[in-house]
Amino acid sequence: MGKKAVVVGGSIAGVSCAHALSAAGWEVVVLEKSSSGPTGSPTGAGLGLDPLSCKIIHSWLGVGDGDGDSDPLFRATMPLSIEQNQATDVEKKMSWTLTRDEEFNFRAAHWVDLHALLLGSLPPQVTFLWGHYFTSFHLADDQGSVTLDAKVLQTGEIVQIVGDLLVAADGCLSSIRQTFLPLHKLRFGQVRIGLPYLRYAAYCAWRGVLNFTEIEDSETIQVKKMKEDAESIWLPELAHLMKSTPEPFVNVIYDSDPLDRLFWDNVVLVGDAAHPTTPHCVRSTNMSILDAAVLGKCLEKWGSEDLKSALNEYQSLRLPVVAKQVLHARRVGRIKQGLSLPDCKPFDAKKASVEDCFELQQKNVPFFSHIPDALLN
Ligand SMILES: Cc1cc2nc3c(=O)[nH]c(=O)nc-3n(C[C@H](O)[C@H](O)[C@H](O)COP(=O)(O)OP(=O)(O)OC[C@H]3O[C@@H](n4cnc5c(N)ncnc54)[C@H](O)[C@@H]3O)c2cc1C
């Protein structure tokens, strides 16, 4: 008499939900529009995993925290034991440390490696459908089930999938969230009190992975302008780094004012779909993993017959935490960029006191070492 969850999005939040929900006894189907998993190139994200995320992943992998070299998470990641904020004065050619946290105890991973690890360890009751583009859903009249339409990208065929729960793990531009919050559209620079708009977070970053084993890079036409722009926009050190990076790409970053709910009937938001955030507090991946773990525990606690209580508890545990963390990450971003703040002068790294730098430390992120009740037993 098991229940079935359909997860839209097979990135970190989606795969994490597949682990957590199958551990709670649910059958899980994941729909992912990409045609296959990433193949080896680590281009893109370098992720910081906090100790709680590592512990949760260990539980999904069935290994202990202290398994050392036989621990696949340990092998796929690097220690990130110190967190440091550094300032540079280009004119004086000086760099100095603003703050330093010696007991950081995070692990650093390439997105690809973490994704591969989570994907490769999924249990058999998870069906992962690559190349399936979710297009729409509708709820049964009694809200007992949800039916999804998805396009199989290779054949153009439309398939229908029925489940008891729809998990939206479709990222910061989530089309599922959009169904419930049609006003939650991208607005440049606009802030409206009371309505949570998706917000372009004031900058975009050029990103890429520099392969130190390659002496000369081969510039393509597409990246040529990006590299020329680097010369005029960035510090010489960054411009040099970007010029040496063979495949940079533009990664626009969004955040959003916190939502006031995370579920509607039997549709629930997780990961970036639930709380788009800027990267300044290394939270988004950790939040996604924690969302999944808490959702799984709530479903397990309330049993498949009481979905409403399970989703209510998930929301009450996660919403206050993610809301504060998103706003804190936004604030830290504004501090780091020297932008205006409502309660103090713009941060100036050259004049900043120890107290001024205090807020930059990761350990001051709200709920930094907090473990939700649902994960304690
Ligand atoms: C380019 C990039 C760089 C990043 N860098 C960092 C970083 O350095 N550090 C960090 O902590 N975090 C980083 N992040 C964020 C981090 O990867 C995410 O927070 C984390 O992966 C969890 O996000 P998510 O799974 O909720 O969403 P995403 O990772 O955005 O995944 C959403 C998934 O949904 C799929 N999808 C969307 N719509 C549909 C649809 N209609 N049908 C089927 N599938 C659909 C997408 O293909 C995608 O796989 C980065 C994200 C991106 C995109």
The ligand as a MOL file (V3000), in Angstrom:
LIG
                    3D

  0  0  0     0  0            999 V3000
M  V30 BEGIN CTAB
M  V30 COUNTS 53 58 0 0 0
M  V30 BEGIN ATOM
M  V30 1 C 25.3930 26.9860 -12.9390 0
M  V30 2 C 25.1540 26.8000 -11.4500 0
M  V30 3 C 26.1940 27.0150 -10.5480 0
M  V30 4 C 25.9870 26.8520 -9.1800 0
M  V30 5 N 27.0320 27.0260 -8.3120 0
M  V30 6 C 26.8640 26.7890 -6.9750 0
M  V30 7 C 27.9550 26.8820 -6.0610 0
M  V30 8 O 29.0710 27.2040 -6.4400 0
M  V30 9 N 27.7240 26.5840 -4.7530 0
M  V30 10 C 26.4690 26.2150 -4.2960 0
M  V30 11 O 26.2900 25.9440 -3.1130 0
M  V30 12 N 25.4480 26.1330 -5.1410 0
M  V30 13 C 25.6130 26.4090 -6.4640 0
M  V30 14 N 24.5650 26.3270 -7.3290 0
M  V30 15 C 23.2840 26.0490 -6.7910 0
M  V30 16 C 23.1890 24.6000 -6.4860 0
M  V30 17 O 23.6740 23.8250 -7.5420 0
M  V30 18 C 21.7490 24.3250 -6.2120 0
M  V30 19 O 21.3320 25.0770 -5.1370 0
M  V30 20 C 21.5590 22.8690 -5.8380 0
M  V30 21 O 21.9570 22.1340 -6.9700 0
M  V30 22 C 20.1520 22.5460 -5.4860 0
M  V30 23 O 19.3420 23.1300 -6.3910 0
M  V30 24 P 18.0860 22.4430 -6.9640 0
M  V30 25 O 18.2730 20.9910 -7.1740 0
M  V30 26 O 16.9610 22.9050 -6.1230 0
M  V30 27 O 17.9510 23.2150 -8.3430 0
M  V30 28 P 18.8380 23.0960 -9.7230 0
M  V30 29 O 20.2010 22.6560 -9.3750 0
M  V30 30 O 18.6530 24.3920 -10.3760 0
M  V30 31 O 18.0620 21.9450 -10.4370 0
M  V30 32 C 16.7850 22.0550 -10.9970 0
M  V30 33 C 16.6330 20.8400 -11.9150 0
M  V30 34 O 15.3100 20.8150 -12.4380 0
M  V30 35 C 15.3660 20.4890 -13.7930 0
M  V30 36 N 14.1640 21.0360 -14.3970 0
M  V30 37 C 13.7450 22.3210 -14.4100 0
M  V30 38 N 12.5760 22.4440 -15.0670 0
M  V30 39 C 12.2380 21.1740 -15.4690 0
M  V30 40 C 11.1340 20.6410 -16.1940 0
M  V30 41 N 10.1550 21.4320 -16.6710 0
M  V30 42 N 11.0910 19.3040 -16.4220 0
M  V30 43 C 12.0780 18.4990 -15.9610 0
M  V30 44 N 13.1660 18.9540 -15.2830 0
M  V30 45 C 13.2380 20.2820 -15.0320 0
M  V30 46 C 16.6370 21.1580 -14.2890 0
M  V30 47 O 17.0940 20.5820 -15.4960 0
M  V30 48 C 17.5660 20.9040 -13.1190 0
M  V30 49 O 18.2570 19.6820 -13.2260 0
M  V30 50 C 24.7220 26.4850 -8.6930 0
M  V30 51 C 23.6680 26.2720 -9.6040 0
M  V30 52 C 23.8610 26.4310 -10.9660 0
M  V30 53 C 22.7140 26.1840 -11.9340 0
M  V30 END ATOM
M  V30 BEGIN BOND
M  V30 1 1 1 2
M  V30 2 1 2 3
M  V30 3 2 2 52
M  V30 4 2 3 4
M  V30 5 1 4 5
M  V30 6 1 4 50
M  V30 7 2 5 6
M  V30 8 1 6 7
M  V30 9 1 6 13
M  V30 10 2 7 8
M  V30 11 1 7 9
M  V30 12 1 9 10
M  V30 13 2 10 11
M  V30 14 1 10 12
M  V30 15 2 12 13
M  V30 16 1 13 14
M  V30 17 1 14 15
M  V30 18 1 14 50
M  V30 19 1 15 16
M  V30 20 1 16 17
M  V30 21 1 16 18
M  V30 22 1 18 19
M  V30 23 1 18 20
M  V30 24 1 20 21
M  V30 25 1 20 22
M  V30 26 1 22 23
M  V30 27 1 23 24
M  V30 28 2 24 25
M  V30 29 1 24 26
M  V30 30 1 24 27
M  V30 31 1 27 28
M  V30 32 2 28 29
M  V30 33 1 28 30
M  V30 34 1 28 31
M  V30 35 1 31 32
M  V30 36 1 32 33
M  V30 37 1 33 34
M  V30 38 1 33 48
M  V30 39 1 34 35
M  V30 40 1 35 36
M  V30 41 1 35 46
M  V30 42 1 36 37
M  V30 43 1 36 45
M  V30 44 2 37 38
M  V30 45 1 38 39
M  V30 46 1 39 40
M  V30 47 2 39 45
M  V30 48 1 40 41
M  V30 49 2 40 42
M  V30 50 1 42 43
M  V30 51 2 43 44
M  V30 52 1 44 45
M  V30 53 1 46 47
M  V30 54 1 46 48
M  V30 55 1 48 49
M  V30 56 2 50 51
M  V30 57 1 51 52
M  V30 58 1 52 53
M  V30 END BOND
M  V30 END CTAB
M  END
